[in-house]
């Protein structure tokens, strides 16, 4: 039985996989079972921040595997504490709770906001405001937070206490927050799954100021935008704000499952003994991998990410078969004349792996992708877009 047939027979059919079986890789290049090489412009949906089989990451993970692969949170481990310190120092946050995924990080952020509001304002302050077109996860609660109705249809009733409002309409958000006695406002600075759409800077700053004035917990979902993806460590740093809570995952672990809830000064002590927990949260191997990622995201490295971003946006702007380009850093959404799915399919045939987001071709390459690989991928995508959309 082939791997594809085995997968179809025994794995739940929740993914529409491309007919490609990846068996190995190095950096931004992966190899399929037939020996064909591809440039990986998706990095596992923004996870393998330093590419495949990164030697620094491998060494950190392997060393920790030789010490202890797991220890419950009844005991201290160095990687957990060291990673929390790094994240706080680099983000401006004060405390960290570790989970296993972005959805779990968002659940933790929601719990922080609701407990803070209940203690400060009363139990009737529990609503979480999110934005239309947002995506915050696939658990029942994070689906409720997601501002896209088509995700909700088959899973009613969802967790109550969530309402969404149009992005970039501050007055509508303000009215809704006051009417619903909001505990928190949760935003993505760039709506990734919603089509790689950055929020307007004035809107983000107005929301942050409003949350401070009304003592509402501001949560920024950095699951996809965080850990260097946008050319800053976290996307909120482009907007000159400091949230109360930041959730993150994906690129943090470099390929291992880890999520984090970063809590600012206002809410740093909200979670106490027994309020939250995770068996695998703060796993020492995952944390060791994450340390090897975060330590390397310094100013020089992030500056290179921004330079690569400038090249990508310049290359696609005005290109034949391309209607628009949006995003930030190495998080790019390309609206093509031809259907995005058709463009992605033909790019695979030509050795370039891309993603989609809504009606766009989405690019999330490794942050350290070599220039020659990036140029080859960009020129291939441009050629396909021109041919199919001409």
N, C-alpha and C positions, 0 to 999 in steps of 0.2 A: 504494500500500500504506500503510495507517495505521501509526502508530508502534506501536500494540499488536500488530498483525499482524506487523510487521517484527521486533519483539522476540521474539514467540513463535516466529518462523521461524528466527532466527539467534542468539539468546542462550540459553545453557544453561538448562535448566528447573529451576534450583535455588531459585527464589523463587516463592511463591504471591502474586503481586502483586494488589492491589486494582485494579479497573477505573477508575483515575484517572490521567490524564497531567498532571503538574505542569509548567507552562511558565515561571512567574515567581513572585515573591513579595517581601515586604518585612516585616522583623521577624518576628512570629509569624503572619502571614497569607500564604497561598500561593494561587495561582490556577491552575485547570486549563485545558485546551485549549478548553473551552467557555465560559470566562469566569467560572466559578463560584469564589467565594472560600471558603476554609476557614481555621479556626483550627488551627494546627499544634501539637498537644500531644505530638508525638514527637521533634521536632528532629533528624530523621535518626538515630533511636535514640541520643539524647543527644550528638550531634556539634555541631550549630550552636548553641553555647552563647549567642551573642548574636543569634540569629535569622538570617533570610535577608537577604542584601545589606547586612550591617552596615557602615556607612560607615567606621568606624575600622579594622576588619579589612580592608576593601577597599583603603583608602589604604595600609596597611602592605604588603599583598601586591603591589599595583600598583607601588609605589615599588621594591620589591625586584626585581620582574620587569624593570624598566627598568635594573637594574644587572647582575645575573647570576642566571639561573634555576637553575643547577646547577653545582656544582663537586665533584670527587671529594674523598674524605677524605684524600687526599695533601696537601691544602692547608688553610689556615685560612680561615674566613669569620666575619664578625662576628655574624650572626644565631644561628649554632650556639653560639658561645661565650656570647653574651649570654643566650640562653634557658637554657642549662645553669646559669649563675650565678643567674638568677632562681629557677629551680626549687629549687636547693640552698638558697638563702637563705630561701625561703618554706616549705620542707618539713622542714628539719633534716637533709637528706641531704648527702653530700659529693661524689659524682661522678655523671655521667649518661652513659648510652649511648643514642643515638637510633636508632630503628628506624622502621618504616612503619605498624605496626598493633598492636592489642592482643595478638594471638596471638604476634607476633614479640617484643613486649616480654616476654611471659610466657616464651617460649623463652629469651630472654636472662637472665631472672631465674633460671630453672632451671639454666642453665649456670654462673651465678655460685655458686649453692648447691653444685652438685656439685664444682666445682673447689675451692672453699673446703674442703669436707669431705674431699676426696681428699688435699689437701695437709696438712690438720691432723690427720686421723684415719686415713686410709688409703683405698685404692680400693674397699674393701667398704662404705664409707659413701656410698651413692648414692641411696637411696630418698627420694622426695618424697611426703609425706603431704598429701592434700587432703581436702575434706569432701564427704560425700554431698550431692547436689543442687547441687553447684558447677558453674560453667561457666568454662573458661579459654581456649577457642579451638577452631579447626577444623583446625589442622595435626595430623599424626599424633601428635606429642608432646603438644600441648595437649589433644587429644581424650583421650589416655591420662590426663592430669591431671584431666580433667573427671569429676566423680563422678556421672555419669548413664549407666547401662548402655545405654540405647537409642541413644545417640550412637555406641556402640562396635561394634554388631553387624555392620555391613557392611564394616568396615575393618580386620579382623584380619589379621596380628598388629600390635598397637599397640606403641609404644615401651615397653620394659619399665622397671620401677623406680618404678612409681606405685601407691599404695594409698590408698583413701579410707575415712573413718570418719564416724560420725554427727556432725552439727553440735551444739554445745552439750553434748557428753558428753566432758568433759576427761579423765576417768579412762580411757576407752576410747582416746582419742588418745594419752595418755601411754604406755600399755602397748604400743600399736602402734609408736610412735616408737622405743621402746627395743628392741623385738623386731626391728625391721627395720633398725636402725642408720641412722636417718634423717639425710639430709643437710640437708633443709629441710622446713618446714611452710608450705603455701601456703593462704591463706584470702581470702575476700571478706568484708568487714565487713557487707555487704548482698548476699545472693545474688540478683542481678538477674534473669538468665534462669531461675533456679530458682523465681521467684515473688515477687520483691521482699521477701525475708525477712531482716531484720536479725539478726545474731548477738547473743546475750546478752552484756552488758558483762562480767560476771564470767568468762565463758568466754574472751573475747578477752584479758583481762588475765592470766588463768591461763596461756594459751598463750604469751603474750609472756614471762612470767616463766620458764616452763619452758624455752623456747628459749634464754634468757640463761643459765640454770643449766647446761644440757646442751651449750652451744655449738652449737646447731642454728640454721641460718639461717631467720629468720622473713621470709616473703614475703607482702606484702599486695597482692592484685590490685585495683588501683583503675582498671581500664580504663573501667568504666562509672560508678563512684562518685566518681571524681576530678574535679579542676578545677572545684570549686565546686558540684557537683551536689547534695551533701547539706547545703549551708549552711555547710560548712567547706571549706578548700581541698582537703583529702583526708579521707576518712571515718575513717581511723584516729585523726585528731585529736579526734574525739568521744569516744574511748575512753581517752585519756591514755597511749597507748603510742607508741614510736618503733621501727618495723620496721627490719630489716637491709636489706631490698630492697623497693622499691615499683615496681610496673609500672603504666603508665597509657597512655591513647590517647584515642579518641573526642573528647570536648570540648576536648582540648588544642589541636588545630589549627583549630578553628572551622569546619571543612568541608574542610580539606586533610588528606591521610593522613600522620599522624605518630604514633609511639609512643615511649615513653621507659622506660628502666630506671634508677631512681634508687637509688643504692647508699649505704648508711650507713657509719659509721666502721669497723665491723668488716670490711667486705668492699670498701672503696673501692678497694683496689689489687689485687683478685683478678684482674681481667682485664688482661692485659699484651699486648704487641705480638703480633699474629697470632692471639690467642685468639678473637676475634669480629670481625664486620664487617658492613657493609651499604652497598651502592652508593648508595642514596638516603637512608640515615639521616643526619639533620642537614641535609637539603636546605634551602638558604637561604630559599626562598620559603615553605616549610612552617613553618620556624622563625620567620620574620617574622610570619606569621599567628598563630602560637602566642604570641609575645611580646605581641601586641596583645590577646590574651585574658588571659594570666596577669597582665599589668600592671594590669588593671582589677578583678581579683578581690581587692579590698581589704576591710577590716573592714566598712566601711559597705555595700558591695555585698552581701557575704555575709550581713549582718544583714537586708537586705531579702529575700534568698532565704529565710531562716528565717521571716520574717513571712508571706511568701506561702505557705510550707509550712503554717504554723499555720492560715491561712484554708482551705486545701484539705482538711486533715485534719478540721477542725471541720465543714466543709460536708458531707462524706460520712459522718461518724460518725453512726450512727443513721438515716441517710436511707432512705426506702422503697426496697426492692429491693436494698439494699446489706447484705451480711452482715458485712464487716470491711474495714478499711483498714490497710495496712502500708507501711513504708518509712521514708525519712528525707529531709528537705529537699524538693527537687522531683524526687524519685525515689519514685513512689507506685504501689502495687498495690492495686486495688479488687476485692474478691471480691463479685461480683454474684449475685443469685438466678438470673437468666437466664444462659445461656451467654455467656462473655465475647466470643466471636466474633460472636454475634448483636448484642450491645450495640455493639461497634465498627462493625459493618456499618451499623446504623441511625444511629449518630453521623455516619458519613460522609455519609449521605443528608441529614443536617441541618447539614452544614458544619463538622464537627469531626473532625480526624484523631487517632485514638488508636492505641495498641499493645496487644499482649497479652503476658502472661508466665505460662506454665502455664494455670491456670484463672482468671486475673485480667485485668482491664483495667489496662494499665500506662500511666502518664503520665510523660513526660520533656520538659516544655516548655522553651523557651528560658529561661535564667536571668533574663533581663531582660524577660520577657513583661509587657506592660502589664496593669494590673489589670482594665481593661474587657474585654480579650480573655480573661483567665483566668476572670473571673466568667461570661462568656457560655458558655465551654466547660464549666465545672463545672456550671452550671445545665442545660445541654443533656444532659450525661452523666447527671445525676441524674434528669432527666425520662425519658430512655430507660430507665434502670435500673428506675424505678418502673413504667413502662408495660409493659415486657417481663417484669418479675418480680413483678407485682402479683397 
